[in-house]
C-alpha cells in the first residue's frame, strides 16, 4: 500500500507510507491535519559533538514565512528528534545544521534510511564545517548512493520563487560558489545538502547576523521553495 504525500497550498496534509508497520503514524498525521493542528517539522539532534542546536530562530522564521506566503499550515514551533527514534516518522521534513563533527550509530543510520525510503525528507544545511563529516555519515545511511549536484534547472529552484542561477549565496564561508547536492530514491529527492550558502543563517532573526533584508529574503524564499517542493513531490 502506498499513500502519496501531497499538500495543496490552501490545505496542507502530509502522508507518507510505504510500509504497513508505519500506517498508524500516518493515519494520526492525517487526522491531526484535518482537525487543524497543523503539520510539524523537526530539527535533527545528532551525535558526534556538532552543535545541532545552532540557529535556533531559523526554522521558526522559515515556518512563519511559509505560512504567510505559501498558505501552508505548519506548526510554528518545530520539534526536536533524534535520528534513531521512531518519532522521526511523525515529521515529513527534518532539518539538520551545525558546525563540525556528525556521528550516526548503526541504529541511527538504519532508522534514517527506513524513514527516508518511507517518504521522509532530510535537509542538511552546512552552517560551516559539516561537509566532510556529513558525507562520511551519509555513506552509513546509503552506502550504495552518491550525493549529486542539482542543476540550476531543477524545479526546486523555481517552484515558488525563481532562482535561475540555482542556490543563492547567503554567507561567504570559504568564498566558494553555493552548491545543492541531493540523494535520490528513483526520481524522488530524499536528502538535500546545501553547501557554501548557509540558508539557516539567513533565516535567523535579523539582529543575529545583521544580514541585509534582501539577503534574508533570498534565504527565506529559497527555504520556502524547499518546503513546497518537499510537500508536493
Beta strands, then each sheet from edge to edge (+ up, - down):
strand 1: 42-45
strand 2: 79-82
strand 3: 93-98
strand 4: 121-126
strand 5: 148-149
strand 6: 179-185
strand 7: 188-195
sheet 1: 2+ 1+ 3+ 4+ 7+ 6- 5+
end
